[in-house]
Amino acid sequence: MPASDITQRILDLPVVVEPADQAVIMAIDLSGSAERIWAHLTDPDLLATWSPIVPERPLTEVGPVLARESPDSDPFTADVLATAGDHALSHRFGDDTLEWLIDQGRLTLLLRLTDPSTAPLQLAGWQVCLGVLDARLEGHEQERIVGQDALAHGWAQLRARYARELDLPDPSADQG
């Protein structure tokens, strides 16, 4: 998929974001079935195609897990805290907690952030990644976009939008 197409897809993704008690919720309707979405949330090989979380083992059983964004990056905690069948997953993302819920093609992500002021950055990053996931679920051979690569695909614009929507300062407006 050409860079301009994936960037537009990311920016146009129909994401709903709502603040919650000590968290923020992000919901999106994706192109895939619940089974395919679950596989992309839990299988390390599939996570490596779209997510910044590439664990050392599948995220299907409760217990400790280390993950990396890339093979040469430092590991971080991705401990699985809970699962429910093949539709709910709660795990660490470093010091934060991510709770994923799949309802048919709808994916809901509850982000419990240790520093709520980072919500605009986190939401922007996840929207970029979910845009890649959506493209892949639709059958496009889209490369993963994480880290600094996200800057070329609308991350700064999304970060600013989420800062406005959540009435938070834009923590890196001078960087994006």
N, C-alpha and C positions, 0 to 999 in steps of 0.2 A: 504494500500500500504506500503510495507516495507520501512524503513528509507533510505536504500541505493538506492531503486528505485526512491523515490521522490527526493532525492538529485540529482541523475543523470538527472532526468526529468527537474529539476530547472536549472541545469548547461547547459543542452542542449537546453533549450527553444529558439526558433528562434526569438530573440528580436533584433530589429533594434533601435539604439539610435543615435540621431542627436542633436547637439547644435542648439538653436534658439535664437532669440533676447531676452535676459533677461530670458531665459528658456531652458529647455531640453525636447526633444520629445522622447517617448518610444513607439514603435509599435510592435504588436504581433498578429499573427493569432492564434485564440483559437479554441478549439474543439466544441464549442457550437454555437447555432443559435443566431442571434441578439437579439431575444426576451429573451432567457435564460440569455445572457450576461447582458442585461439591468436589468433584475430582480436581478441578483447577484450584480449589482452596486448600486441599489437603495433600496432594501428590507433589513431592519435591521437584520432579522433572517438569510437571506442568506449571508449578509456581515459578520456576526459573524462566518461563516464557513471558511472564507479565508482572510479577510481583517483586518488591524489594526484599521480601522474606523468602529465602531459599533454605529450608531446614535440612538437617542431617538425616531426618527420617520422616515418614508420613505424619501428618498432624491429625491422626485418627484415634489415638489413645492418650489418656491423661498421663502426664509425666514430664520430666525435664527434656528440653530440646534446645540445641544451639542452632543458630541460623547465621547466614552471611548474605550480604547483598551481592557479592561477587566472590569468586574463589580466593582472591588475594586480599579481601577485606577482613577486618577483625570480626570475630564471632560476637553475636549478641544473644540474649535470652529470648526464646520463643516458646517457653514452657506451655504445654497444653493444660489448661485449667479444668475444662469440661467439654464434653461433646454430648449431643443428643441425636442418636440415629445418624442419618446422613443429611441433616438439615441445620444443625446448630454447632458452632465451634467457638470456644473462648480460649484465647492464648495471649501470652505476653508478647510485646514488641518492645524489647528493652525494658524500660521502666513503665511503659504504658500497657494498657490491656485493650485488646480488640475482641469484640463479640460479633460474630457473623451469624446471620439467620437467613436461610433460603426458604422462600415460599413460592413454589413453581419457578418462574423466571425472575422473581423479584429478589434482589440481594439487599439486605439491610446490614449496615456496619455501625455498631455502637463503639465509639472511641472514648475510652476513659483515659484522659491525659493527666500526667502528673503536673504538667504546666499548661493550664487551659489557654494561656495566651498564644500557644503554638497551634491552636486549632486551625487558623487560616492556612498555615504552611502544610499541616498534615492533610487537611481536606483537599487542598490543591494537588498534593502529591498523589493521594489516593484517586482523585478524579482522572489524572493522567494514566495511572496504572489500570483503572477500571475501563478506560477508553480502549486501551490495548487489549484487555481481556474480552471486551465486547466484540472487537474486531476479530479476534482469534476464534471466539465462539461462533461467529458468523462465517468462518471459513477462510479468513484472510491470513496470510503468512506475515503478520506484523511482528517486527522485532520488539523486544522489551524496551521500555523507556523508563529509566530510573536515575536517581542522582542528578548530576549536572545536566544530563541529556534532557531532562524535563523542561529546562529553561527555554529550549527551542520549540516547545510544543504547548505553549500557553500557560505554563505554571505560574508566572508572575501575574498574569491577568486574573487567573482563578484565585490566587492568594489574595489579591486586592478585593475581588468580588466577595470572597468569604469574610474578609475582615469587615467590609461594609455591612453584609447581611447579618453578621453576629455582633455588630457594634463593638468590635475590638480594634485596637491599634493594629496597623499593618506592620508586623515586626521586622520585615526586611524590605520595605518599600524602596529603600535606597540601593538595594542589591539586585532587584529584579528587573 
